[in-house]
């Protein structure tokens, strides 16, 4: 199952998840069905609304076909971009993997689509560690621009860890996570509009507007108990 967002005012808010601000290691993943492309869409992000951004997974303001990782430290945009990757009307699995201390430049960030690492370009590398401060985890909403994304999201997961390529590919296909160590959020969006967090951390989401819909092609096969 999934949550379907109308692109007008629908979102899920998981509150301020401890440890993301100030983190050096981060993995964020989700399944996305994109209905209508729009420049400046946000999909999964932690944002204070005042320029204190730990992470954004979003489209670039000038290119709705780009999947971008953004962070501000503060008010200085730092980004990694994979152009030509977003398509409408199809399920795709996305994963952002960040290690802020992994050397310099491109080695710090990886973006995976359907389990495959994408070629990235970067403007300014993210800070080490990620910016901290009171921020909210939102889905399908670009807080600073006020825009909302039109599409469906499922199986939203966040780890305070750097998952390997093999782990990303493994997690993509299962409903319950193989890796439970360092997991901060596991919200499959399969329980109506409750957006429960099954990680054990109590980071349940508050759903505004989004409705239950059919989800991506994942199974229970091979997952951890």
Secondary structure, DSSP 8 states (H G I E B T S, - for coil): -EEEEESSS-EEEEE--TTSTT-SEEEEEEEEEEEE--TT-EEEEEE-SSS-EEEEEEEETTEEEEEEEEEESSS-EEEEEETT---BSSEEEEEEEEETTSSSGGGGEEEEETTEE---EESS---SS---SS-EEEESEETTTTEE-EEEEEEEEEESS---HHHHHHHHTBSS-S--TTEEEEE---STT-----SSS----EEES-EEE---S-BSTT---
